C-alpha cells in the first residue's frame, strides 16, 4: 500500500500543474467584460448616433425653442432604445473612466456621421475651385474624419503635409471641414490651426474656434510669391472646467480636405516678372560687355599713340 501511495503522489502533482497552467491560460485569454448594468458599446453607439440626429433636428428650430426641443428629442431617443436616463448617465460615468472604450465608440460614430462617399464631396469641390482660380488639388493626407473628447490624449490631432515640386510660388491653401458637436452640457470650443513656413522662413498662421454644427474653412496665401516650404496644423477640443466630466461631450470633424490652388493670374504675373527680370539682366550683361569692348579699344588706341 505504501508503494502505491508513493506512486500516486507524482501523478497528483503533475495533474495539479496541468490544472494550474490551464487555469492561467484561461484567465489570460479572457478579456475584461463590460459590467451588466452598463450599456453595451454597440448599443451606446446607436444611442449616440440618434442623439446626433436629434440634435440636428433641434437645430432647425428657432433659438428660443432649440434647447427645449433638443431635450425632448434626447428623451425620445432613450425611450426608443428602452434605456432610462439613470442607465444612460451611469453608463457614461463608466465609459468616461475607461476613455479608450469611449473613444472607440466615438471613432465608429464618426465614421457613421462622416460616411459620405468621396466622390460626392471632393470632386464637386475640385471642379468648383478649378473653375474659380485655375488648377486645384486636394493635398490632405490624413483621415477624412476624426472624433475628439475633452480628455488627453483624445482631445487633439496634429498633422504635417509634405511639400514637393508640385507646389508653386503664390499657392493658396484652404483647409475645410464639417463640425458636429454632441454635447449634453458645457461650452463647445474646438480649435483649428493651419500654419505654413515659406521659403524665406517666415511663418503664416491662421486660427479658428468652432462651436456650431456647420461648415468651416481657413485659408493661407503665399501672397509674397516666395514659395511654401512646410505645412503643419492642429485640431484641438478645449475642456469646459465648469461642466461635469460624465456627460456626453464629443466633437466630430468630417469631410476634411486641404485644397491647394495654383492661382493662374498670379502665376502668369510672376512668370512675366521673372522673364522681364531675366531679359533685363541679359541687356545689362550685353551693355556691360559692350562697355568693356569700348574700354579695351580706348586702351589699344592709347598704346598705339604712345608708341608713335
Secondary structure as UniProt FT lines:
FT   HELIX           2..29
FT   TURN            36..37
FT   HELIX           41..58
FT   TURN            59..60
FT   HELIX           63..80
FT   TURN            81..82
FT   HELIX           85..97
FT   HELIX           99..113
FT   HELIX           118..133
FT   STRAND          134..138
FT   STRAND          145..148
FT   TURN            152..155
FT   STRAND          156..161
FT   TURN            165..166
FT   TURN            169..170
FT   STRAND          172..183
FT   STRAND          190..198
FT   TURN            199..200
FT   STRAND          203..210
FT   STRAND          215..221
FT   TURN            223..224
FT   STRAND          228..237
FT   TURN            241..242
FT   TURN            245..246
FT   STRAND          249..263
FT   HELIX           264..307
//
